[in-house]
Amino acid sequence: MTPLREELLDILVCPLPQCRQRLDQRDDQLVCTGCGRRYRIEENWPVLIPEEAQPPLDGKD
Ligand SMILES: [Zn+2]
């Protein structure tokens, strides 16, 4: 995987209006620190679309 630039990660937040928390990169996904949804990264660009996010992992990781 290619890490996203830190400046980019610094400004990214969860796209859910009721969440808006910071995102952590984990492998090729961004994991929301608030709701736990996972957003994929395509071509080094995060796909921050709630409808395409994967649900939280529920503790297993
Ligand atoms: Zn969230």
PDB file of the backbone (N, CA, C, O) and the ligand in Angstrom, with CONECT records:
HET     ZN  A 101       1
ATOM      1  N   MET A   1       0.836  -1.196   0.000  1.00  0.00           N
ATOM      2  CA  MET A   1       0.000   0.000   0.000  1.00  0.00           C
ATOM      3  C   MET A   1       0.869   1.243   0.000  1.00  0.00           C
ATOM      4  O   MET A   1       2.028   1.208   0.414  1.00  0.00           O
ATOM      5  N   THR A   2       0.318   2.302  -0.452  1.00  0.00           N
ATOM      6  CA  THR A   2       1.004   3.586  -0.404  1.00  0.00           C
ATOM      7  C   THR A   2       0.311   4.459   0.633  1.00  0.00           C
ATOM      8  O   THR A   2      -0.888   4.720   0.526  1.00  0.00           O
ATOM      9  N   PRO A   3       1.054   4.909   1.629  1.00  0.00           N
ATOM     10  CA  PRO A   3       0.411   5.765   2.634  1.00  0.00           C
ATOM     11  C   PRO A   3      -0.059   7.069   2.019  1.00  0.00           C
ATOM     12  O   PRO A   3       0.605   7.643   1.156  1.00  0.00           O
ATOM     13  N   LEU A   4      -1.190   7.517   2.467  1.00  0.00           N
ATOM     14  CA  LEU A   4      -1.655   8.823   2.020  1.00  0.00           C
ATOM     15  C   LEU A   4      -0.793   9.892   2.659  1.00  0.00           C
ATOM     16  O   LEU A   4      -0.220   9.694   3.731  1.00  0.00           O
ATOM     17  N   ARG A   5      -0.713  11.005   1.999  1.00  0.00           N
ATOM     18  CA  ARG A   5       0.069  12.101   2.570  1.00  0.00           C
ATOM     19  C   ARG A   5      -0.553  12.570   3.878  1.00  0.00           C
ATOM     20  O   ARG A   5      -1.773  12.635   4.032  1.00  0.00           O
ATOM     21  N   GLU A   6       0.325  12.891   4.805  1.00  0.00           N
ATOM     22  CA  GLU A   6      -0.142  13.251   6.137  1.00  0.00           C
ATOM     23  C   GLU A   6      -1.020  14.499   6.110  1.00  0.00           C
ATOM     24  O   GLU A   6      -1.977  14.615   6.876  1.00  0.00           O
ATOM     25  N   GLU A   7      -0.685  15.421   5.225  1.00  0.00           N
ATOM     26  CA  GLU A   7      -1.492  16.645   5.141  1.00  0.00           C
ATOM     27  C   GLU A   7      -2.907  16.319   4.715  1.00  0.00           C
ATOM     28  O   GLU A   7      -3.868  16.952   5.153  1.00  0.00           O
ATOM     29  N   LEU A   8      -3.020  15.314   3.846  1.00  0.00           N
ATOM     30  CA  LEU A   8      -4.349  14.930   3.397  1.00  0.00           C
ATOM     31  C   LEU A   8      -5.118  14.259   4.531  1.00  0.00           C
ATOM     32  O   LEU A   8      -6.283  14.573   4.773  1.00  0.00           O
ATOM     33  N   LEU A   9      -4.461  13.338   5.218  1.00  0.00           N
ATOM     34  CA  LEU A   9      -5.129  12.653   6.325  1.00  0.00           C
ATOM     35  C   LEU A   9      -5.571  13.645   7.390  1.00  0.00           C
ATOM     36  O   LEU A   9      -6.595  13.450   8.045  1.00  0.00           O
ATOM     37  N   ASP A  10      -4.797  14.705   7.560  1.00  0.00           N
ATOM     38  CA  ASP A  10      -5.104  15.685   8.596  1.00  0.00           C
ATOM     39  C   ASP A  10      -6.422  16.401   8.356  1.00  0.00           C
ATOM     40  O   ASP A  10      -7.093  16.817   9.301  1.00  0.00           O
ATOM     41  N   ILE A  11      -6.786  16.542   7.099  1.00  0.00           N
ATOM     42  CA  ILE A  11      -7.992  17.318   6.827  1.00  0.00           C
ATOM     43  C   ILE A  11      -9.202  16.444   6.523  1.00  0.00           C
ATOM     44  O   ILE A  11     -10.329  16.935   6.466  1.00  0.00           O
ATOM     45  N   LEU A  12      -8.967  15.145   6.326  1.00  0.00           N
ATOM     46  CA  LEU A  12     -10.080  14.267   5.988  1.00  0.00           C
ATOM     47  C   LEU A  12     -10.920  13.951   7.214  1.00  0.00           C
ATOM     48  O   LEU A  12     -10.391  13.698   8.296  1.00  0.00           O
ATOM     49  N   VAL A  13     -12.226  13.967   7.034  1.00  0.00           N
ATOM     50  CA  VAL A  13     -13.133  13.534   8.090  1.00  0.00           C
ATOM     51  C   VAL A  13     -14.184  12.620   7.475  1.00  0.00           C
ATOM     52  O   VAL A  13     -14.366  12.581   6.258  1.00  0.00           O
ATOM     53  N   CYS A  14     -14.857  11.901   8.331  1.00  0.00           N
ATOM     54  CA  CYS A  14     -15.931  11.026   7.904  1.00  0.00           C
ATOM     55  C   CYS A  14     -17.015  11.855   7.203  1.00  0.00           C
ATOM     56  O   CYS A  14     -17.398  12.915   7.698  1.00  0.00           O
ATOM     57  N   PRO A  15     -17.508  11.378   6.058  1.00  0.00           N
ATOM     58  CA  PRO A  15     -18.501  12.160   5.307  1.00  0.00           C
ATOM     59  C   PRO A  15     -19.896  12.126   5.904  1.00  0.00           C
ATOM     60  O   PRO A  15     -20.771  12.866   5.453  1.00  0.00           O
ATOM     61  N   LEU A  16     -20.125  11.300   6.889  1.00  0.00           N
ATOM     62  CA  LEU A  16     -21.455  11.258   7.494  1.00  0.00           C
ATOM     63  C   LEU A  16     -21.687  12.528   8.306  1.00  0.00           C
ATOM     64  O   LEU A  16     -20.891  12.855   9.186  1.00  0.00           O
ATOM     65  N   PRO A  17     -22.768  13.242   8.017  1.00  0.00           N
ATOM     66  CA  PRO A  17     -23.014  14.519   8.705  1.00  0.00           C
ATOM     67  C   PRO A  17     -23.078  14.369  10.227  1.00  0.00           C
ATOM     68  O   PRO A  17     -22.670  15.266  10.964  1.00  0.00           O
ATOM     69  N   GLN A  18     -23.595  13.225  10.688  1.00  0.00           N
ATOM     70  CA  GLN A  18     -23.731  13.047  12.138  1.00  0.00           C
ATOM     71  C   GLN A  18     -22.459  12.521  12.781  1.00  0.00           C
ATOM     72  O   GLN A  18     -22.416  12.307  13.992  1.00  0.00           O
ATOM     73  N   CYS A  19     -21.425  12.312  11.981  1.00  0.00           N
ATOM     74  CA  CYS A  19     -20.181  11.745  12.516  1.00  0.00           C
ATOM     75  C   CYS A  19     -19.050  12.771  12.437  1.00  0.00           C
ATOM     76  O   CYS A  19     -18.699  13.405  13.432  1.00  0.00           O
ATOM     77  N   ARG A  20     -18.485  12.921  11.230  1.00  0.00           N
ATOM     78  CA  ARG A  20     -17.460  13.947  11.011  1.00  0.00           C
ATOM     79  C   ARG A  20     -16.234  13.777  11.892  1.00  0.00           C
ATOM     80  O   ARG A  20     -15.647  14.761  12.343  1.00  0.00           O
ATOM     81  N   GLN A  21     -15.843  12.519  12.140  1.00  0.00           N
ATOM     82  CA  GLN A  21     -14.659  12.273  12.952  1.00  0.00           C
ATOM     83  C   GLN A  21     -13.443  12.017  12.062  1.00  0.00           C
ATOM     84  O   GLN A  21     -13.571  11.818  10.854  1.00  0.00           O
ATOM     85  N   ARG A  22     -12.280  12.025  12.673  1.00  0.00           N
ATOM     86  CA  ARG A  22     -11.037  11.782  11.950  1.00  0.00           C
ATOM     87  C   ARG A  22     -10.996  10.370  11.373  1.00  0.00           C
ATOM     88  O   ARG A  22     -11.663   9.462  11.868  1.00  0.00           O
ATOM     89  N   LEU A  23     -10.209  10.204  10.332  1.00  0.00           N
ATOM     90  CA  LEU A  23     -10.040   8.911   9.687  1.00  0.00           C
ATOM     91  C   LEU A  23      -8.602   8.426   9.870  1.00  0.00           C
ATOM     92  O   LEU A  23      -7.656   9.205   9.747  1.00  0.00           O
ATOM     93  N   ASP A  24      -8.449   7.154  10.158  1.00  0.00           N
ATOM     94  CA  ASP A  24      -7.133   6.536  10.275  1.00  0.00           C
ATOM     95  C   ASP A  24      -6.914   5.602   9.104  1.00  0.00           C
ATOM     96  O   ASP A  24      -7.803   4.835   8.734  1.00  0.00           O
ATOM     97  N   GLN A  25      -5.728   5.668   8.522  1.00  0.00           N
ATOM     98  CA  GLN A  25      -5.452   4.739   7.435  1.00  0.00           C
ATOM     99  C   GLN A  25      -5.065   3.376   7.986  1.00  0.00           C
ATOM    100  O   GLN A  25      -4.213   3.268   8.869  1.00  0.00           O
ATOM    101  N   ARG A  26      -5.700   2.339   7.455  1.00  0.00           N
ATOM    102  CA  ARG A  26      -5.338   0.973   7.822  1.00  0.00           C
ATOM    103  C   ARG A  26      -5.245   0.179   6.528  1.00  0.00           C
ATOM    104  O   ARG A  26      -6.253  -0.110   5.884  1.00  0.00           O
ATOM    105  N   ASP A  27      -4.024  -0.166   6.164  1.00  0.00           N
ATOM    106  CA  ASP A  27      -3.784  -0.800   4.867  1.00  0.00           C
ATOM    107  C   ASP A  27      -4.365   0.058   3.753  1.00  0.00           C
ATOM    108  O   ASP A  27      -4.009   1.229   3.618  1.00  0.00           O
ATOM    109  N   ASP A  28      -5.255  -0.516   2.960  1.00  0.00           N
ATOM    110  CA  ASP A  28      -5.778   0.271   1.842  1.00  0.00           C
ATOM    111  C   ASP A  28      -7.168   0.807   2.135  1.00  0.00           C
ATOM    112  O   ASP A  28      -7.974   1.013   1.227  1.00  0.00           O
ATOM    113  N   GLN A  29      -7.436   1.027   3.403  1.00  0.00           N
ATOM    114  CA  GLN A  29      -8.728   1.588   3.778  1.00  0.00           C
ATOM    115  C   GLN A  29      -8.529   2.721   4.769  1.00  0.00           C
ATOM    116  O   GLN A  29      -7.504   2.812   5.445  1.00  0.00           O
ATOM    117  N   LEU A  30      -9.535   3.581   4.836  1.00  0.00           N
ATOM    118  CA  LEU A  30      -9.571   4.590   5.881  1.00  0.00           C
ATOM    119  C   LEU A  30     -10.670   4.194   6.852  1.00  0.00           C
ATOM    120  O   LEU A  30     -11.812   3.961   6.456  1.00  0.00           O
ATOM    121  N   VAL A  31     -10.314   4.121   8.121  1.00  0.00           N
ATOM    122  CA  VAL A  31     -11.266   3.707   9.137  1.00  0.00           C
ATOM    123  C   VAL A  31     -11.649   4.924   9.971  1.00  0.00           C
ATOM    124  O   VAL A  31     -10.791   5.628  10.503  1.00  0.00           O
ATOM    125  N   CYS A  32     -12.944   5.152  10.073  1.00  0.00           N
ATOM    126  CA  CYS A  32     -13.418   6.292  10.851  1.00  0.00           C
ATOM    127  C   CYS A  32     -13.214   6.033  12.337  1.00  0.00           C
ATOM    128  O   CYS A  32     -13.543   4.959  12.839  1.00  0.00           O
ATOM    129  N   THR A  33     -12.668   7.024  13.037  1.00  0.00           N
ATOM    130  CA  THR A  33     -12.441   6.863  14.467  1.00  0.00           C
ATOM    131  C   THR A  33     -13.727   7.054  15.253  1.00  0.00           C
ATOM    132  O   THR A  33     -13.784   6.756  16.446  1.00  0.00           O
ATOM    133  N   GLY A  34     -14.766   7.555  14.578  1.00  0.00           N
ATOM    134  CA  GLY A  34     -16.046   7.759  15.250  1.00  0.00           C
ATOM    135  C   GLY A  34     -16.969   6.573  15.063  1.00  0.00           C
ATOM    136  O   GLY A  34     -17.254   5.846  16.015  1.00  0.00           O
ATOM    137  N   CYS A  35     -17.440   6.372  13.836  1.00  0.00           N
ATOM    138  CA  CYS A  35     -18.450   5.344  13.584  1.00  0.00           C
ATOM    139  C   CYS A  35     -17.844   4.009  13.170  1.00  0.00           C
ATOM    140  O   CYS A  35     -18.544   2.997  13.156  1.00  0.00           O
ATOM    141  N   GLY A  36     -16.556   3.989  12.833  1.00  0.00           N
ATOM    142  CA  GLY A  36     -15.916   2.727  12.485  1.00  0.00           C
ATOM    143  C   GLY A  36     -16.128   2.287  11.047  1.00  0.00           C
ATOM    144  O   GLY A  36     -15.639   1.229  10.651  1.00  0.00           O
ATOM    145  N   ARG A  37     -16.841   3.070  10.263  1.00  0.00           N
ATOM    146  CA  ARG A  37     -17.012   2.695   8.866  1.00  0.00           C
ATOM    147  C   ARG A  37     -15.668   2.717   8.156  1.00  0.00           C
ATOM    148  O   ARG A  37     -14.748   3.436   8.545  1.00  0.00           O
ATOM    149  N   ARG A  38     -15.578   1.897   7.084  1.00  0.00           N
ATOM    150  CA  ARG A  38     -14.313   1.780   6.366  1.00  0.00           C
ATOM    151  C   ARG A  38     -14.491   2.243   4.929  1.00  0.00           C
ATOM    152  O   ARG A  38     -15.381   1.792   4.208  1.00  0.00           O
ATOM    153  N   TYR A  39     -13.633   3.137   4.548  1.00  0.00           N
ATOM    154  CA  TYR A  39     -13.683   3.694   3.193  1.00  0.00           C
ATOM    155  C   TYR A  39     -12.469   3.220   2.419  1.00  0.00           C
ATOM    156  O   TYR A  39     -11.345   3.258   2.919  1.00  0.00           O
ATOM    157  N   ARG A  40     -12.706   2.770   1.190  1.00  0.00           N
ATOM    158  CA  ARG A  40     -11.584   2.256   0.411  1.00  0.00           C
ATOM    159  C   ARG A  40     -10.792   3.398  -0.224  1.00  0.00           C
ATOM    160  O   ARG A  40     -11.284   4.512  -0.405  1.00  0.00           O
ATOM    161  N   ILE A  41      -9.563   3.072  -0.549  1.00  0.00           N
ATOM    162  CA  ILE A  41      -8.693   4.035  -1.215  1.00  0.00           C
ATOM    163  C   ILE A  41      -8.429   3.519  -2.617  1.00  0.00           C
ATOM    164  O   ILE A  41      -7.946   2.401  -2.798  1.00  0.00           O
ATOM    165  N   GLU A  42      -8.743   4.320  -3.585  1.00  0.00           N
ATOM    166  CA  GLU A  42      -8.565   3.938  -4.980  1.00  0.00           C
ATOM    167  C   GLU A  42      -7.604   4.905  -5.645  1.00  0.00           C
ATOM    168  O   GLU A  42      -7.778   6.122  -5.586  1.00  0.00           O
ATOM    169  N   GLU A  43      -6.574   4.334  -6.285  1.00  0.00           N
ATOM    170  CA  GLU A  43      -5.625   5.185  -6.992  1.00  0.00           C
ATOM    171  C   GLU A  43      -5.094   6.286  -6.078  1.00  0.00           C
ATOM    172  O   GLU A  43      -4.923   7.432  -6.494  1.00  0.00           O
ATOM    173  N   ASN A  44      -4.836   5.911  -4.813  1.00  0.00           N
ATOM    174  CA  ASN A  44      -4.292   6.873  -3.859  1.00  0.00           C
ATOM    175  C   ASN A  44      -5.260   7.974  -3.480  1.00  0.00           C
ATOM    176  O   ASN A  44      -4.855   9.009  -2.950  1.00  0.00           O
ATOM    177  N   TRP A  45      -6.535   7.758  -3.747  1.00  0.00           N
ATOM    178  CA  TRP A  45      -7.505   8.770  -3.386  1.00  0.00           C
ATOM    179  C   TRP A  45      -8.644   8.104  -2.633  1.00  0.00           C
ATOM    180  O   TRP A  45      -9.240   7.150  -3.133  1.00  0.00           O
ATOM    181  N   PRO A  46      -8.956   8.593  -1.440  1.00  0.00           N
ATOM    182  CA  PRO A  46     -10.000   7.946  -0.645  1.00  0.00           C
ATOM    183  C   PRO A  46     -11.403   8.163  -1.224  1.00  0.00           C
ATOM    184  O   PRO A  46     -11.751   9.264  -1.648  1.00  0.00           O
ATOM    185  N   VAL A  47     -12.181   7.109  -1.230  1.00  0.00           N
ATOM    186  CA  VAL A  47     -13.555   7.185  -1.714  1.00  0.00           C
ATOM    187  C   VAL A  47     -14.464   7.407  -0.506  1.00  0.00           C
ATOM    188  O   VAL A  47     -14.898   6.460   0.150  1.00  0.00           O
ATOM    189  N   LEU A  48     -14.736   8.672  -0.232  1.00  0.00           N
ATOM    190  CA  LEU A  48     -15.502   9.003   0.968  1.00  0.00           C
ATOM    191  C   LEU A  48     -16.984   9.135   0.634  1.00  0.00           C
ATOM    192  O   LEU A  48     -17.555  10.225   0.660  1.00  0.00           O
ATOM    193  N   ILE A  49     -17.578   8.002   0.322  1.00  0.00           N
ATOM    194  CA  ILE A  49     -18.996   7.950  -0.008  1.00  0.00           C
ATOM    195  C   ILE A  49     -19.672   7.002   0.977  1.00  0.00           C
ATOM    196  O   ILE A  49     -19.409   5.800   0.955  1.00  0.00           O
ATOM    197  N   PRO A  50     -20.540   7.526   1.839  1.00  0.00           N
ATOM    198  CA  PRO A  50     -21.155   6.684   2.878  1.00  0.00           C
ATOM    199  C   PRO A  50     -21.819   5.432   2.312  1.00  0.00           C
ATOM    200  O   PRO A  50     -21.737   4.364   2.919  1.00  0.00           O
ATOM    201  N   GLU A  51     -22.475   5.548   1.160  1.00  0.00           N
ATOM    202  CA  GLU A  51     -23.176   4.404   0.576  1.00  0.00           C
ATOM    203  C   GLU A  51     -22.210   3.298   0.161  1.00  0.00           C
ATOM    204  O   GLU A  51     -22.598   2.132   0.081  1.00  0.00           O
ATOM    205  N   GLU A  52     -20.965   3.655  -0.101  1.00  0.00           N
ATOM    206  CA  GLU A  52     -19.996   2.652  -0.537  1.00  0.00           C
ATOM    207  C   GLU A  52     -19.075   2.202   0.586  1.00  0.00           C
ATOM    208  O   GLU A  52     -18.196   1.367   0.375  1.00  0.00           O
ATOM    209  N   ALA A  53     -19.272   2.746   1.767  1.00  0.00           N
ATOM    210  CA  ALA A  53     -18.425   2.365   2.890  1.00  0.00           C
ATOM    211  C   ALA A  53     -18.803   0.984   3.397  1.00  0.00           C
ATOM    212  O   ALA A  53     -19.941   0.536   3.250  1.00  0.00           O
ATOM    213  N   GLN A  54     -17.828   0.321   3.995  1.00  0.00           N
ATOM    214  CA  GLN A  54     -18.120  -0.952   4.635  1.00  0.00           C
ATOM    215  C   GLN A  54     -18.443  -0.698   6.097  1.00  0.00           C
ATOM    216  O   GLN A  54     -17.887   0.213   6.712  1.00  0.00           O
ATOM    217  N   PRO A  55     -19.342  -1.503   6.654  1.00  0.00           N
ATOM    218  CA  PRO A  55     -19.744  -1.286   8.047  1.00  0.00           C
ATOM    219  C   PRO A  55     -18.597  -1.573   9.006  1.00  0.00           C
ATOM    220  O   PRO A  55     -17.606  -2.195   8.623  1.00  0.00           O
ATOM    221  N   PRO A  56     -18.728  -1.123  10.249  1.00  0.00           N
ATOM    222  CA  PRO A  56     -17.687  -1.352  11.247  1.00  0.00           C
ATOM    223  C   PRO A  56     -17.391  -2.840  11.427  1.00  0.00           C
ATOM    224  O   PRO A  56     -18.247  -3.689  11.177  1.00  0.00           O
ATOM    225  N   LEU A  57     -16.167  -3.144  11.863  1.00  0.00           N
ATOM    226  CA  LEU A  57     -15.744  -4.527  12.007  1.00  0.00           C
ATOM    227  C   LEU A  57     -16.275  -5.180  13.265  1.00  0.00           C
ATOM    228  O   LEU A  57     -16.222  -6.404  13.389  1.00  0.00           O
ATOM    229  N   ASP A  58     -16.782  -4.402  14.197  1.00  0.00           N
ATOM    230  CA  ASP A  58     -17.329  -4.967  15.440  1.00  0.00           C
ATOM    231  C   ASP A  58     -16.275  -5.655  16.300  1.00  0.00           C
ATOM    232  O   ASP A  58     -16.457  -6.779  16.767  1.00  0.00           O
ATOM    233  N   GLY A  59     -15.181  -4.952  16.491  1.00  0.00           N
ATOM    234  CA  GLY A  59     -14.204  -5.455  17.457  1.00  0.00           C
ATOM    235  C   GLY A  59     -13.159  -6.381  16.907  1.00  0.00           C
ATOM    236  O   GLY A  59     -12.024  -6.359  17.384  1.00  0.00           O
ATOM    237  N   LYS A  60     -13.486  -7.202  15.918  1.00  0.00           N
ATOM    238  CA  LYS A  60     -12.449  -8.092  15.407  1.00  0.00           C
ATOM    239  C   LYS A  60     -11.597  -7.344  14.396  1.00  0.00           C
ATOM    240  O   LYS A  60     -12.097  -6.675  13.492  1.00  0.00           O
ATOM    241  N   ASP A  61     -10.297  -7.483  14.581  1.00  0.00           N
ATOM    242  CA  ASP A  61      -9.381  -6.791  13.683  1.00  0.00           C
ATOM    243  C   ASP A  61      -7.993  -7.376  13.897  1.00  0.00           C
ATOM    244  O   ASP A  61      -7.038  -6.951  13.247  1.00  0.00           O
TER     245      ASP A  61
HETATM  246 ZN    ZN A 101     -17.753   8.120  10.845  1.00  0.00          ZN2+
END
